[in-house]
Amino acid sequence: MFSLDVFETGLTAWQTAVGLFMHNIPVFILAIVLWISWKHEIVGGIVYILAGTSYIILTIVRAATSQLPWYIALSWSLTLAGPAFLVGILFLIGWFKKNKKSLPL
């Protein structure tokens, strides 16, 4: 959805395709991580939580350079990082439950 702004600028078809690809690189990376995480939940738990954390840090740093208060940047970034945290936590819960079953009592 966030890559749809490429269509507003009146670019050529090739430039639009490249812009769409560039905007969707993070989506492709997280989709590959999601595919790996179906088998190895710990990977998804760690990567999604790190992705959310790095997004928050980058947003706050950018806000500091544009004179935007950090708490506004934090509230904006939580709308995108929050679901990443939730997915990461759910993967970690699944991993803990899977490992708990396999432990001998």
Number of C-alpha atoms within 10 A of each C-alpha: 6 8 12 11 12 16 15 8 8 9 12 10 10 9 13 18 14 13 17 17 14 12 17 15 11 12 12 12 11 17 12 11 18 20 12 14 19 12 11 16 21 19 18 26 25 16 19 23 22 16 17 20 18 13 18 21 15 13 18 22 14 14 17 13 8 9 8 13 11 15 11 12 19 17 13 14 19 17 10 13 22 15 14 23 21 15 18 25 18 15 24 20 15 16 19 13 11 12 10 11 9 8 7 5 5
